[in-house]
């Protein structure tokens, strides 16, 4: 062995000794996958990453959905976020980007075109700001749909409604048979927001929200579309469409699903991740469930094919506080390698890839629903800036509680929007 070779060998030995002495570098990762299927596939991917990168150790923290939002906000405020974190993109992520707390992943994607090219181009829309990508598309292509118990519908000779008037007749028919039409757990406020978003769209199409958010000429959160949506929502409430106590029930502990499992409620409007939740919690019952799109409005401007949802659902980002961003990026890509994609398919999750081989008939329908949608509206509570998103959830919960009028709710939103949106 010559001098140069001995030097290289000695250096390698020294680096190895340092790693052994100091231990692996820790990459903290936070996500909201608390269900067994989602948690297991992430753990498996992280184990693969650790085997391929023996100098690193992943420290995973899984946090329930609503607690996660608060915990991440506090961590960002203290400048102590994890290396890798999940978000829903939109306005909340943009706030962290503007604060300089999120790594621009565009250079990594430019050097890794094979990874980026696997995904649908629209999958990066919710995490792109000024042409730069700050989050990688994640868990699931989702749409809010109405799940229904096929046995209850068959027992009473009921069929899925296609129009609002048919839905109201269905509500009346179920109530007459002592079955709550809808299960809703609205303590966290965002589950009820789905009804309001769909109604705004069905009344006015996507333009009223777009113009109000962009502060475009004529745009206002007091637009008649928002007021009319509130009126339709309260029509549902007054008709007794929801199981009792809905504004105090906790979605994170499965309160709305338990109403379905017990047969006390027949339907639930929820994101398509609910298929995975039901499969993991109650596989026998999951076979009884089917879904249909949110009904259209005969006199509305919105197309019946428009959906509320997200091409990606959860997105994974790297914080600028991370000392090992290159490894953090590699960790994320491992969480969406071929093995992870197949595991998600088995867990009824649709990663937004260009060529995704799906054999499950219900999942094929879900893919088609999103692919054919003239417009996919990202959840308001994620698209809006955080302060306005919180007011949106507050006012919608108040609409459900009949403690505010649709006009008052719309005026509150517009007043704050005029103040904070420039």
Phi, psi and omega in degrees: 000124180281178185299316181297317180296321179295324179295313179299315180298318180295321179295315179299317179298320180295318179295318179297319180296323179296316179299318180294322182287318185271341184085167182293154175283136185266131173250110178281132180228131179243138174208177184247014184278087182263346177287149186306314183297310180294321180294318184295317183293327176291318178299319179296317180296319181293328176294321177296320178298316181295323178293324180280341182227076187297347178276003185232150177228129179271129176251098187269139173233120177254129188229134177305149189317301188285324176294328180299315182302316180292316182297318180294319179299317179294317180296319178294319179297328179270002183057040178228049181282165174289166176298310183243130180220156178258153175208179177257009182073204175067212188296324181294312179297321180299326177298316179292324178296314180297332179277002179073028186254004183232135181285134173288116183270000182303316179299322178296317181293325178296325179276351184229057187298331181298324179291311182297320185292348177290334190265154171297138180305323181292347182293340182262359186299317185288346183242012181258127178230122181050043175081000181251141183262127183244004178202146180261137185297144197239241201297322199193140166276121190235152170217143174282123180228167178262110175280143179216151180278109184295330179293317179296316180298317181293320182300322184257007178067037183259153178231152179301133181281150176250343181233164179298318181296323177293324178296317181295325176292324178295319177302315180297319182293320180291319178297324179295340180254017176061034173242128177294128180301310184239138166270132179215130175242095193252021178301320181276356171079326183292330178298320179289334179301332182299320178298314183295317180300314180297320182292321174301315180295314183294328178286309190239359185077187183284343188295318181304317179291315180301313183291322180295318181291320181280354186055039178287159179308127181084354181280134182198141175284359172261010176306146180307332180298322180288323179292314180297323178300318178297324179292316178296320179299314181289336173297318177299314182299312183294335178280358180076035186286345188241145176300147186300147177078015189302325182286351179248359182276147187258116179294322185299336178260010175082023185299318181290322179293325178298326176296324177290314183300324182278353182080008180282339177227151185258336188219163173207127171274117184202160175297156188290355171296344180297333177301316179293317179301313181295318180300320182283323184278318190211074186303324179296315180292324182304331180290341179276346188268143171224183180216160173217157181291159176297134185296160178268168177249128184302322183256012181274160179271339183284141178285142183296339180277350179297143179232154170263128181171208184199137174272085182137326180060285177252140181237143183252130183234166177244130180279150178290348175283348182289130181275350181229064185297326180298314179292324179298319177298316179299323178299314181298315181296327176294327179290353177229030174283181185300320180296320180293321179298316180295322178295322178292321177300317179294334178267015179062045176237136185252093175296134186284069178262155180294318182239091182245114183279104183246125179254337180292126186297318181295321179291326176297319178297320180295317178300316181294321179303315180286317182297324183271354185294128174299331179210137174245111183269118175296144180312131181306319186290351173254326181287325182284154171302150189308315183296318180287327177297319179295318178296319177304312180295321180297314183290324178292319177298322178293324175298318177298323181278000180058028180260003179212149178273157177302324179294317180295319180298315181295319180293322178298316180297316182293322180298316180288321179300317179298331182280320189253341181267125182244000000 
